[in-house]
Amino acid sequence: MKDIMDDPRPLVSVLVPVYNTPAAYLVEFCESLVAQSYSHFECIFLDDGSSEDALEILDNYRQDSRFTFFRWEKNRGLNCAWFQLLTKAQGRYWCSPGSDDVLTPKFLEKRVALLEAHPYAVFANGPPEVIDDAGNRCREYPEFGRIPKIIEAEKCLETLLGHCHVNQPGVLARVDLTRLVLSQYAKDWKYAADWYLWILLVALGQPVVWDPEPLHKYRLFSNSLSRDQRKEMLRRAENRLVPMCALAASARYSHLALNSWSRHRSTLYYLWLRRAVGLALQGRLEKEWVIRGSQAYYGEPKALPFWLEVGRNAFGIVGAALTEKRDAPHQNGLGWQDSRPLAPVVEPIDLRPQPLTRLS
């Protein structure tokens, strides 16, 4: 096979963190990648400390020069793995489908065509077909008909502050623009790190392209992270903290984000406090979350007495709650229509690449 860099077409870097993915799903994913009509890609796997060598089953693909394999002995988490994989990417574009998902044969071809046709777009996105562990279609996704093909950055950012409408496995993004915002990326979000990244990217001020055709299959099965009920409280906390923290981080480099932060800073904080009160009444509120929220709002970490802070902001919390209730009927499953969003400083992150063991 000729050298991958000799092909004049844009190279796509497919970044695949793997952690204890069942063998059958890994093979099915690889087969869907090999079957792509657009063949100019590199696929980089990182086994994030699986209990067994998850990549041994992929020996048949080691003969394909487009496939590269790395392994960490210790699990460091999905977000750290993705971050490391991006440092290895050689492509113009990147995508990161789940290792248990399936791509339709035209996924790369159509996503690349969209971004090539819209050179100012920061990424292209589209809906999934949701399947169960047996590969059967298991539910309908929300109606997407009202989303425009070109979503201007300001509208996209405003919507992202209220709801994450970006379907991460269906994204094809520009590598150069993604690397521009990595200094502000926070890897320690457990549930909504991708949401944080989309806000950073959209804050650059460039539009997003939407394709309503489902081009990938997103798998839900009993061990999927997206169905782990034990993480429900963390989800609820991050769903309020992430848009606030991401917008504040974006305001460091983006006039668009800075203007949005000046308009929505208080509303975002009030909505977080409202969520925090609910968590506290259930005995589920973590001190770390409280500090992170106050750090975002005030621009520096403050160990404020929680209930005193709630009392000081009670009027704003009630107003935000009423606004949220009023707006709810106007939003569809995407949170696209008439969303009224709501943003901070994150802990310094270690940008030094972690050592990888390349598998021959």
N, C-alpha and C positions, 0 to 999 in steps of 0.2 A: 504494500500500500504506500502511496506517495506521502511525503511529509505533510502533516496537517496544515502547516503554514503556507504551503504552496498554492492552496485553493484561493482564488480571488474573491470568493463570496465571504460575507461577514461570518466570523467564527462565533459560535454560541458555546458558552461554558455552562454545562449542566452540573450543578453543585448538589451533591447528595450525601447529607449526614445519615449514618446508619446506626441504630442502637436496638439490638435484639429484634430486628425485623424478621418475621417468619420467612424461611427459605423460599417458599412458593411465591410469596409476594415480591421478593427481591428479583427472582427470575422473571416474573411476569412484567415487572417494571423494565428490566433490561431488554426484554424482547420487544416491548413497545418502543423503546428508544432505538434499537437496531432497525426497527421497521419504519422509522421516520422517512418521509419523502425528502426532507432536507437533511442531507448527510454530513454537512460540514459543522460538526460539533466535537467538543471534547467533554467527556464525562468524568468527573473527579469524585471518587467515593472517599469518605472518611468514616471508618468504623470507630465510633465514640466509646470504646471500652466495653463492647458487648460481652456478655458472660461466656459466649463461645465465639470463635472467629467467624463472624457473620459473612465475611467475604470469601471464605474458602469455597463456598458453593458457586462462586462466580468465576472459577478457574477457566471456564470455556471462553470467557470474554477477555482474558489477559492477552490473547493473541491479537486482539483488535487494538491498534495503536491509539485509538481515540479514548480508550479507557485507562484510567490511572487510579491506583488504590493506595490509601494511607490508613494507618491505624494508631489510635491512642490506647495505651494500656489501661488508663483510668478514665472513667466517664467524667466529662466536663460540661456536658449539657449541649442541647441542640443549638443554642445561639452562639456559643463559643465555637462549635464545630463549623457552623455556617461562616462565621467571621474568618476562620482560618482558611476555609476553602476559597473564599473570595480573594485572599492574598495570592492564591495559586492560579487564579483564572487568567487565561491568555486571550480570551475572546473580547469582542466588541460588546456583546450582550451576555447576560447571565439569567438563568432561571434556576429554581430550587424546588422541584416537586418532591413530594414525600416518597420515601423508599418503598412504600406500600401502595402508591398510586399507579395509575396507568395513563399513558399519553395516547391520544388518537394519532394516526399516522401523519396528519397534516398540522399537528400542533406547532412544531418549530417553523415550518414553511410559512404558515399564515401569520404567526407572531412576528417573524423577521420581516415579512412583506409590509406589515403595518408600520413597524418602526422605520423601515427604509423609506416608506411613503410619507412619513411624518417625522422628519429628522430633528424637529425641536421637541418632540414628546419625550418625557423622562422614562415612561414605561408603558407597556400595553398590558391589558388585563381582560379577563372574561370569566363567565360563570362555569362551574363544574357540573358534571353529572355525578350525583352522589350514589355510591354503590356500597353494598354490605360485604362481609368477609368472603362471601362466595362469588362476588362480582356481579350480583344482581342489583338492578336499580332499586333504591330503597326509599327515595322521597323526592319530591319536587323542590327545586330551589325557588326563592322568591321571584316575583315578576320583575324583569329587567327592562321592559319595553320602553320606559320613559327616560332611560339614561342616554344622553347624547353620545355620538361616536367620539367627538372631541370634547373632553372635559377641561375647561380652563382652570388654571392652577388656583385662582382665588376661590372659585366655587368648590373645587375638589377639597381644598384645605378646610373650608368652612364645614363641609359635610363630614370630613374625617374627624373633626373635633367632637362630633356627636355620635358617630358610629363608624366602625371600620367596614367599609364597603368593598375593600380590596381583597380578592381571593388569592392568597399568597401562592399556592401551587400553580395558578394560572398566569402568573406574572412573567413577562420578559422585560428586563430592565437594562439600561445602559451601564456598563461597568465603570466608565470614567466618571459619570455623575455620581454613582453610588460611592465610589472611593472619595469623592469630594466631601461627603458628609460623615464619613466613618469616624472622624475625630469627636463627633457629638453622639455617636451611637452608644447606647447602654446595653450591655450584654446580659445584665442580671435580671431582666424581666423574664418571668417564667412562662407567662401565658400570652402576652401581647407584644412581644418584641418586634414582630413584623409590623404591627400597627404603628409602633414608634418609628420604624424605618420609613414607612410610607409618608408620614408627616414630614420627616426630615427631607425626603426627596421632593415632595410636592412644594415645599417651602422654597425650593430653588427658583420657582416661578415659571416652570415649563409645564405644558399641558400633559394630560394622560389620555391615551387612546383606549377606547372600549370596543370589544368585539362581542356581540350577544350570543355567538355560536359556542356551545360547550365543546371544548377541544381536549379536555382531560377528565379523567374519572378519579374522584376523590373518595377514598375508602374510609368508611366508618366501621370499626369492629370493636369488640369488647375491651381490648387493651389500648385503643387509640387515646392519645393524650387529650383529644378534643372531647372524649366522653368519660374522662376520669372525674367522677363526682367528688372525690376527696379534695380536688383543687377548686371547688366551687367558690369558696370564700376568697381565695386568692384571685380568681377571675373577677369577682365583683369589685375587689379593691383596685385591681389594675385597670379595669374598664373605666374608672374615673381618674386614676393617677396618670396613666400613660398619655392621653391626649394633652393633659395639662403640662406634664414634664417635657414632652416632645416639642410642644409649641414654644415653651420657654427656651429650650436648647436651640431651636431653629431661629429664634429671634436674635441670636448672637451673630448670625451671618446673613439674614434675610430681611429685607425691608417689608416684604409681604407678610412674613411671620411676625415681625415687630408690630406692624399695624394691627394685625389680628390679635396679638397678645394684649395690646393696649385696650382693645374693645372687649375681649372675652376673659381677661385674667380673673376678675372677681367672680364672674359666673361659674367659671371652671372650678374655682376654689370652693365656692358655696355648694356646688353639686358634689364635690368630693366630701366635704364635711357632712352633707346629708347622708351620703352612703356610709361614711365612717360612723355616724351615730347609730345607724341600723346594725352595723357589724358589732359595735360596742355593746349594744343592748342584747346581742346574742352571745356575748363573751368571746367574740372572734377577732377583735381589732388588735393588730400588732403595732407595737411602738414604732417599729421601723417604718411602717406606712405613714404614721402621723408625722414623723420627722421629715419624710420625703415630701409629703404634701406641703408642709410649712416651708421647707427649703425651696420648693418650686415657687410658691407664692411670694415669699419675702426676699428671695434671692440669696439666702444664707440659711444654714441649718439652725433651727430654733427648737429647743426642747420645751415647748409650751404646755402648760397643764391643759389637757384635752378639753375637759368640760368648760373651763374658763374661756378657751378659744371658741367653743360652740356658742356660749352665751354672748360673747362679743360680736358674733356674726349671725345671731339668730334671725334678725330681720332679713338679711340677705339670703339665708338658707331657706326661709319660708318663701321668699319671692322666687328663688330659683326652682323650688319644688312646684310652685304654681305654674311657672312657665313651662317646665318639663311636662306637666300633666296636660297643659293646653296644647302643646305641640305634638304629643304622642299620636293623636288620630290622623295627623297629616303626614306621617312617615310610613313608608312601606317597609318590607323586610330588610331593605338595604339601608334604610335611614336616609334615602336620597331626597325625597320631596320635602321642601321647606324645613330642612333641619336647621336648628338654631344652636350652634355649638358653643362650645365652651373652650389651662396651661402653664418654666421652671428650671431649675438647675439640677443637674444630675451629678452623682458622685464621679470623681475622676476614674477613667477606665484605663486598664493596662493595654496599650496598643502594640506591645511587643509580641511578635509571633511566637507561639508555643512550639516546642519541638515535635516534629512528625516523624513517624517511622514509615518510610516508603516500602511498599510490598512489591517484590519483583514478580 
